[in-house]
Amino acid sequence: MARKTPQQKKRESYAKDRRNTYGESGARSRFAIARARRVRASRARAAARQAAEAALRDPELAERLEGRAVVKFGGRWQKVADDPLGEVVEWKLTRRGRAGSVPDEVVHERVRRIRHLTKR
């Protein structure tokens, strides 16, 4: 296996490394994932309990609900992947250019270089 040049390392870093752009820290993300799973399970249990209570009050409803899956409340939650480092750096550069803290020529050159490295 041949050694990688610094340019190859940079290219792979921009493509493979990820950054959290959702707006919460990594530690909070771990807790949020667990909380979302708890909430989803709790809602499923509540829906099942409500269906069972309704079936006790109305035997005819129990026959209709028999064999059906319990409907869950709310939408489906799933994890979202973080953004590639190249996109995050490009976004930050353009934001700094719009704010006036970095000259436009520098922004365009750096964005061009990032896009060249990531082949976009």
C-alpha positions in Angstrom: 0.0 0.0 0.0 1.5 3.3 -1.1 1.8 6.3 1.2 -0.8 9.0 0.9 0.3 12.5 0.0 -0.9 15.4 2.1 -3.2 16.4 -0.8 -4.8 12.9 -0.8 -5.3 13.1 2.9 -6.9 16.5 2.7 -9.2 15.3 -0.1 -10.3 12.2 1.9 -10.8 14.4 5.0 -13.1 16.8 3.2 -15.1 13.8 1.9 -15.2 11.4 4.8 -15.0 13.5 8.0 -18.4 14.7 9.3 -19.6 17.6 11.4 -22.7 18.0 13.4 -24.7 20.9 11.9 -28.0 20.1 13.7 -27.2 22.6 16.4 -26.6 20.5 19.5 -23.4 19.1 20.9 -22.4 15.4 20.5 -23.2 14.6 24.1 -26.7 16.1 23.9 -27.3 14.1 20.6 -26.7 10.9 22.5 -29.2 11.8 25.1 -31.7 13.1 22.5 -31.5 9.7 20.7 -32.4 7.8 23.9 -35.1 10.3 24.7 -36.7 10.0 21.3 -36.7 6.2 21.5 -38.3 6.4 25.0 -41.0 8.8 23.8 -41.8 6.6 20.8 -42.2 3.5 23.0 -44.3 5.5 25.5 -46.7 6.7 22.8 -47.0 3.1 21.5 -47.9 1.9 25.0 -50.4 4.7 25.5 -52.1 3.9 22.2 -52.3 0.2 23.1 -53.7 1.0 26.5 -56.3 3.3 25.0 -57.4 0.7 22.5 -57.7 -1.9 25.3 -59.8 0.4 27.4 -62.0 1.2 24.5 -62.4 -2.5 23.8 -63.5 -3.1 27.4 -66.2 -0.4 27.1 -67.5 -1.5 23.6 -67.3 -5.3 22.8 -68.2 -4.6 19.2 -65.2 -2.3 18.8 -63.0 -5.1 20.3 -64.0 -7.4 17.4 -63.2 -4.7 14.8 -59.8 -4.0 16.5 -58.9 -7.6 16.8 -55.9 -8.5 14.6 -55.1 -4.9 13.8 -51.8 -3.2 14.7 -52.1 -0.4 17.2 -51.8 3.0 15.5 -49.0 5.1 17.0 -49.3 8.8 17.6 -46.9 11.2 16.0 -44.5 10.8 13.1 -41.6 8.5 12.7 -38.3 9.5 14.2 -35.0 8.5 12.8 -31.4 9.6 13.1 -29.9 11.9 10.5 -26.3 11.7 9.3 -23.9 14.6 9.9 -22.7 16.8 7.0 -19.3 16.2 5.2 -16.5 18.5 6.3 -16.1 20.0 2.8 -19.6 21.2 2.7 -19.4 22.7 6.2 -16.2 24.6 5.5 -17.6 25.9 2.3 -20.8 27.1 4.0 -18.8 28.8 6.7 -16.6 30.6 4.2 -19.5 31.9 2.2 -21.2 33.1 5.4 -18.1 34.9 6.5 -17.9 36.5 3.0 -21.5 37.7 3.2 -20.7 39.2 6.7 -17.8 41.0 5.3 -15.1 39.5 7.6 -13.3 37.8 4.7 -12.7 39.4 1.3 -14.8 38.1 -1.6 -11.6 37.1 -3.6 -10.4 35.0 -0.8 -13.7 33.3 -0.3 -14.1 32.5 -4.1 -10.5 31.1 -4.2 -11.0 28.9 -1.1 -14.4 27.6 -2.2 -13.0 26.9 -5.6 -10.2 24.9 -4.0 -12.6 22.9 -1.8 -14.8 22.1 -4.7 -11.8 21.0 -6.7 -10.7 18.7 -3.9 -14.1 17.2 -3.4 -14.8 17.1 -7.2 -18.1 19.1 -7.0 
